[in-house]
Amino acid sequence: MEIWKIIVIVIAVAIVLLLSLAYAAYRTAFRKRYDKNPLLKFFTAADFSLTESLVKIGRLRGKIYLKGGAADREEVVVFVHGMGPGHCAYTTEIAYFCNLGYTVLAVDSLGCGLSGGRNIRGMYEGVKTAVAAIDFARANFPEKKIYLVGHSWGGYSALCASARRKVEKVVAISAPTSPVKTIYEGASKIISKPVAAILCPWWWLINFLLFGVNGNKSAVKCARKNGAETLLVHGDKDNIVTHTKAVFYRNYGENVKKYLAEGKAHNPYNTVEAEKKLAELSVKLSGANKMTDKEREEYFSNFDFTTATAEDAEVMQAIAEFLE
């Protein structure tokens, strides 16, 4: 066989292998549903004396939350959840805003929690959900200002959505910069940084094929051009969205303010003790299949979920003052 044919075959095989590996990593993160883990406790509206009503937007589902059945303020907080089973993982934070007098609208992204869909597709799907939630809020609360508050994936989604729809204020907590960098961050811990770096162009291609030009949207660029008052919150000990991959550490104009929560990891709105409890819980969850039924029952039924979701009063107050 001629040498050039061998080279072509080798290149073709390499491309197929790299694309297959890239898609396998992508599939692990995004091509599945995220629903409640039955081992965990999720607080409900009733736990905080909130009223709730179901929201339907196509295949998306969410809820409107109020304290005492009515809102005192003329603003709606659109809460955008992070990776996981939807907004049910943030009931404590939702209750905080309701207690301040806000109407809170929280919509689960496709493939999460209350919403339909076999999987979450990719990071930009969260942006589409945030845009749909903003449109719903505009249509149903035409006299109210719209505030976006999002965590992690939700922070990325909120920033990108604010560049597509006009909102008054945005709070992005622990937000990553882009889909490719986010995938790289997670994959590099499993397949090594050099291999993950080689796969980055392929992840970019997958995002482009799924979502077109929006698939690789930069949250940094959106924060620079959205025109809304924006607060970026980040923990200096965050090992999930690290310094090089975080929106927080970039430069912005006067519309963007920053709050660095010292000693905090990926959930800076929680207390240090709460984050430690969540880290402990994460370790136990990853090894739950190796535990006996009795061990699982004993550990998870006795776990202190209240302490694990306790809010840091200083961080939450900083967010509240920004929204005032």
C-alpha positions in Angstrom: 0.0 0.0 0.0 1.2 3.4 -0.9 2.5 5.6 2.0 0.0 8.4 1.4 -2.9 5.9 1.7 -1.5 4.7 5.0 -1.2 8.2 6.3 -4.8 9.0 5.3 -6.0 5.8 7.0 -4.1 6.6 10.2 -5.4 10.2 10.2 -9.0 9.0 9.6 -8.7 6.4 12.4 -7.3 9.0 14.8 -10.1 11.4 14.0 -12.7 8.7 14.6 -11.1 7.7 17.9 -10.8 11.3 19.2 -14.4 12.2 18.2 -15.6 9.0 19.9 -13.7 9.8 23.0 -14.9 13.4 23.0 -18.5 12.3 22.5 -18.2 9.7 25.3 -17.1 12.4 27.7 -19.8 14.7 26.5 -22.4 12.0 26.8 -21.4 11.2 30.4 -22.1 14.8 31.4 -25.0 15.9 29.3 -26.8 13.0 27.6 -28.7 11.9 30.6 -31.5 13.1 32.9 -30.9 14.7 36.2 -33.6 13.8 38.7 -33.9 13.7 42.5 -31.7 11.1 44.2 -34.0 9.1 46.5 -31.2 8.9 49.1 -31.3 12.7 49.6 -33.7 15.0 51.3 -35.0 18.0 49.3 -36.8 20.8 51.2 -40.1 21.9 49.9 -42.1 25.1 49.9 -44.1 23.9 52.9 -40.8 23.7 54.9 -40.5 27.5 54.5 -44.2 28.4 54.6 -44.2 29.4 51.0 -47.1 29.2 48.5 -46.3 27.6 45.1 -48.0 27.3 41.7 -47.0 25.1 38.8 -45.7 26.8 35.6 -45.8 25.1 32.2 -43.7 26.4 29.3 -43.8 23.8 26.5 -41.9 20.8 27.8 -40.5 22.9 30.6 -42.0 22.9 34.1 -41.3 25.1 37.1 -43.0 27.0 39.9 -43.8 30.4 41.1 -43.0 30.9 44.8 -44.4 33.6 47.2 -44.2 34.2 50.9 -47.7 34.5 52.4 -49.4 34.3 49.0 -48.4 37.8 47.8 -45.2 39.7 46.9 -44.3 43.0 48.6 -41.8 44.0 45.9 -42.2 45.1 42.3 -39.5 42.7 41.0 -39.4 39.1 40.0 -36.4 36.9 40.8 -35.9 34.4 38.0 -33.8 31.7 39.7 -31.7 29.6 37.3 -30.5 26.3 38.8 -27.2 24.5 38.4 -26.4 21.0 37.2 -28.6 18.5 39.1 -32.3 17.7 39.7 -33.5 21.2 39.1 -34.5 24.1 41.3 -35.6 21.7 44.1 -31.9 21.7 45.2 -32.1 25.5 45.9 -35.3 25.8 48.0 -33.4 27.4 50.9 -32.1 30.2 48.6 -35.6 30.6 46.9 -37.1 31.0 50.3 -34.6 33.7 51.2 -35.7 35.8 48.3 -39.3 35.2 49.0 -38.8 36.3 52.6 -37.4 39.6 51.2 -40.7 40.1 49.4 -39.8 39.0 45.9 -41.9 36.8 43.6 -39.6 33.9 42.6 -39.9 32.0 39.3 -37.8 28.9 39.0 -38.0 26.7 35.9 -36.3 23.4 35.5 -34.2 23.0 32.4 -34.9 20.3 29.8 -34.0 16.9 31.2 -34.1 18.1 34.9 -36.5 17.6 37.7 -40.1 18.6 36.8 -39.3 19.2 33.1 -39.6 16.7 30.2 -36.7 15.5 28.0 -34.6 12.4 28.0 -31.4 14.4 28.7 -30.1 17.9 29.2 -28.4 18.0 25.8 -25.7 20.6 26.6 -24.9 23.7 28.5 -26.6 26.1 26.1 -29.9 24.3 26.8 -29.8 26.1 30.2 -29.6 29.4 28.5 -32.7 28.6 26.4 -34.5 27.7 29.6 -33.5 31.0 31.2 -34.7 32.9 28.1 -38.0 31.0 28.3 -38.4 31.9 31.9 -37.7 35.6 31.3 -40.3 35.6 28.5 -42.8 34.0 30.8 -42.1 36.5 33.6 -42.5 39.4 31.1 -45.8 38.1 29.9 -47.3 37.3 33.3 -45.7 40.1 35.4 -45.5 43.0 32.8 -45.2 45.7 35.5 -42.4 44.0 37.4 -38.6 44.3 36.9 -36.8 41.1 36.1 -33.8 40.0 38.2 -31.8 36.9 37.2 -30.0 34.8 39.9 -28.1 31.7 38.9 -25.6 29.3 40.4 -22.9 27.4 38.5 -24.4 26.2 35.2 -27.3 28.5 36.2 -24.8 31.4 36.5 -23.5 30.7 33.0 -27.1 30.5 31.7 -28.2 33.7 33.4 -25.3 35.7 32.0 -25.8 34.4 28.5 -29.6 34.9 28.7 -29.1 38.5 29.8 -27.4 39.2 26.5 -30.5 37.9 24.7 -33.2 39.4 26.8 -33.2 42.7 28.7 -33.2 42.3 32.5 -32.5 44.8 35.2 -30.0 42.9 37.3 -28.0 39.7 37.2 -26.4 37.7 40.0 -24.1 34.9 38.7 -22.6 32.6 41.4 -19.7 30.3 40.7 -20.2 30.8 36.9 -17.9 29.1 34.4 -16.8 30.9 31.3 -17.8 28.5 28.5 -19.1 25.0 27.7 -15.7 23.7 26.4 -13.8 25.0 29.4 -16.4 23.5 31.7 -16.2 20.1 30.0 -12.4 20.3 30.1 -12.4 21.1 33.8 -14.4 18.0 34.6 -12.8 15.6 32.1 -9.2 16.5 32.9 -9.7 15.1 36.4 -10.5 11.7 34.8 -8.6 11.4 31.5 -5.7 13.8 32.4 -5.2 17.4 31.3 -3.2 16.6 28.1 -5.8 14.3 26.7 -8.6 16.7 27.7 -6.8 19.5 25.9 -6.6 17.5 22.7 -10.4 16.9 22.9 -11.4 20.6 23.3 -11.8 21.2 19.6 -14.0 18.2 19.3 -16.2 19.4 22.2 -16.4 22.8 20.4 -17.6 21.0 17.3 -20.3 18.9 19.2 -21.6 22.1 20.8 -21.7 23.8 17.4 -23.6 20.9 15.8 -26.2 20.8 18.6 -26.8 24.6 19.1 -25.2 26.4 16.1 -23.3 29.6 16.8 -24.7 29.8 20.3 -23.3 26.5 21.4 -20.0 27.9 22.4 -21.2 31.2 23.8 -18.9 33.0 26.2 -20.5 34.1 29.5 -17.6 36.6 29.8 -18.5 38.4 26.6 -22.2 38.3 27.6 -21.4 39.9 31.0 -19.4 42.6 29.2 -22.2 43.5 26.8 -25.5 42.8 28.6 -25.9 46.3 29.9 -27.5 45.1 33.1 -26.2 45.7 36.6 -24.3 42.4 37.3 -22.9 40.9 40.4 -20.4 38.0 40.2 -20.0 35.9 43.3 -17.2 33.3 43.7 -15.5 31.3 46.4 -11.7 31.5 46.5 -11.5 27.8 47.3 -13.7 26.6 44.4 -12.2 23.5 42.9 -15.0 22.9 40.4 -15.0 26.2 38.6 -11.3 27.0 39.2 -9.5 30.4 38.8 -8.7 29.9 35.1 -12.2 28.7 34.1 -14.3 31.2 36.2 -16.2 34.2 34.9 -15.3 36.0 38.1 -11.6 36.6 37.4 -12.0 38.4 34.1 -12.1 42.2 33.5 -15.3 44.1 33.0 -16.9 47.5 32.8 -18.5 49.5 35.6 -21.8 47.6 35.3 -20.2 44.5 36.8 -19.4 44.2 40.5 -17.6 41.3 42.3 -17.9 39.6 45.6 -15.2 37.1 46.6 -16.3 34.8 49.4 -13.1 33.9 51.2 -12.7 30.3 52.4 -15.6 29.2 50.3 -15.8 26.5 47.6 -18.4 26.0 44.9 -21.4 26.9 47.0 -20.2 30.2 48.5 -23.8 31.2 49.6 -23.5 28.3 52.2 -21.6 28.4 55.4 -18.1 26.9 55.6 -19.6 24.1 57.8 -22.4 23.5 55.3 -19.9 23.1 52.4 -17.9 20.6 54.5 -21.1 18.6 55.1 -21.9 18.7 51.4 -18.4 17.5 50.5 -18.8 14.7 53.0 -22.2 13.9 51.5 -20.8 13.8 47.9 -18.1 11.3 48.9 -20.8 9.1 50.5 -23.0 9.3 47.5 -20.2 8.3 45.1 -19.6 5.1 47.2 -23.3 4.4 48.1 -23.4 1.4 45.8 -20.7 -0.2 47.9 -22.6 0.2 51.1 -25.1 -2.3 52.5 -28.8 -1.4 52.6 -28.5 -1.0 56.3 -25.5 1.3 56.0 -27.2 3.5 53.4 -30.4 3.7 55.4 -28.5 4.6 58.6 -26.2 7.2 57.0 -28.6 9.1 54.7 -31.6 9.0 57.1 -29.5 10.5 59.9 -27.6 13.0 57.7 -28.1 16.6 58.8 -29.5 18.2 55.6 -30.4 21.4 57.5 -26.8 22.1 58.4 -25.6 21.1 54.9 -27.9 23.8 53.4 -27.3 26.5 55.9 -26.8 29.9 54.3 -23.9 32.3 55.0 -25.7 35.4 56.2 -22.9 37.8 55.0 -22.9 36.4 51.4 -26.7 36.4 51.1 -26.9 39.9 52.5 -24.4 41.1 49.9 -26.6 39.7 47.2 -29.7 41.1 48.8 -28.1 44.6 49.0 -27.1 44.4 45.4 -30.7 43.6 44.4 -32.1 46.5 46.4 
